[in-house]
């Protein structure tokens, strides 16, 4: 399965709309995970024209704007084959010291920091795709990620749009 990863779009505050380069970057993905700070639900609608979308509520996302949107939760727990993915906005730091077992995910997709991360701590792969519009808190074209997952392996990478 090929999964598009995106976070911290901040539309329309830092850009009027999603960069069109996202369409090409996410071509052929089976699912898109947005790790929060969406701002307006139409961003999820735009992404959903590419593939199904799940999103984490960001610390800057208004609960009222996303109240009835079933795609948005504080935390998604997604089971794909032998893998468990957490989709959250802020990195759960305590997981890095937890032994693999019940309740510990294989993969955590997060945002909030506006920095790219692909790091394994113990048995957990942490992935932050950065931001396509506000990477390192600078306006302009940024980054997205791809997570390739099969029954035994998971590989993530982040790239510049």
N, C-alpha and C positions, 0 to 999 in steps of 0.2 A: 504494500500500500504506500502511496506517495501522498504526503500531507504537507500543505502549505502552512507556514508559520508567519504570523504578523503580530505586531503589537504597537501600542502608542501612536496611533494614527492622528489623533488630535484634530480631526476634521470638524468644523471649518476654521478652527483657531489658528493653526500654523500653515494650512494649505486649504484652498477652496474645495478640493476633491482628492480622491486617491490618485496617485500617479498612474498614468496609463501603462507604464512598464510592468506593473503588477500583473496585468492580464497575461503578458508573455511569460513572466517568471512562474506563474502558477498554472500554466497550460498543462493539462493532463493530470492535475492533482485530483485525488479522490475525496478530499476533505480539507477544509481550511480551519485552523485554530487561531483565533484572535485573543491575545493575552491582555486585553484591557486598555483603558483610556481610549475608548471608541468615540465618545462625545455624542454622536448622533446615529440613530438606528439605520439611517439610509446607507451608512458605510457597510453594514452587514448585508444589506440588500444588494449593494453593488458587488460585494465579494461572492454572494450567493449566486450571482449570474455565472460564476466560474465553477463553483462546487458547493456542496453543503457546508454550512458554517456553524461552529460552536464558539462561544466567546466567554471570557471571564470579565466580570465587572471590575473596572479600574477604580482607583481612589478618586479620580476626577469625573467619573461617570455619574450622571444624575440618576438616582433610583427612579424618579418619575418618568424620565425619558424612556427607560427600558423596563418599566414595571411589568408589562404584559408580554415581553419578548421572551419566548421559550428558549431561544438560543443562548441567552445570557444568564449565567449563574456566578456566584462568588467563586465556586470551585466545581469544575467538571472532573469526574473520575471516569476515564474511558478505558474499556477493556478491548484490546485488539489481539486476538490469539493468546499467546502466553505473556503479553505485555500489558502493563497498567500504566496509563498516562494520567498525570494530573495537569490540568490547565488552570492556572491561577494568575493573578496579576503580580503579586509580590513574591519574591523568592522565599521559600520556607527554609531558613538557615539550619534549623535543628535536624532536618532530614539527613544531612551529610554525615552525621555521627550515628545514625540509626542502623542496626544490622538488618540485612534483608529478611523480610518476613511479612506476615500479615499486616496490611495497612501501610506498607512502604512501597511506593511506586517504582517502576523501572525508569521512568522518564518524567521529568517535570518541565513543562513549557511555561515560561513566565515572561513578564515584561517589566515595566515600571522604571528601570534603571537607564533606559535609552542607550544601553551599551550592548554589544553583541557578546554572547557567551555560548560556547559549546564545551562543556567540561564534565568529566566523570568524577564523582566523589564516591568512593566505595562502589556500591552496586547501582548507584543512581546517576543517570545522565541528565544534566541540567542544560536547558537550551533557552536562550533569550535571543530572539531574532532582531533585536534593536528597534529601529523605527524607520519606516519608509519615507517619513516626512520631517523627522525631528531627531535624527541620530546625534548622540552626544549633545543634545539640547541646541543644535544648530539647524536652522531652516535650510531645506534643500533635500535633494534626492538621497535617500538612505539605503536601508537594508531590509531584506526579508529572509526567511529560512525555508529549508525543505527537510522533512523527516522521512526517510525511507525505512519502512518497517516490514519485516516478514516474520514468520513464526519463530525464528531463532535469533535474528539480528535486528538491531536498530542503529541507524547511522543518520546523523544530522549535520547539516552545514548551513552557513549563513553567507549570503553574497550581496554585493553592492548592486543596486539597480542601475 
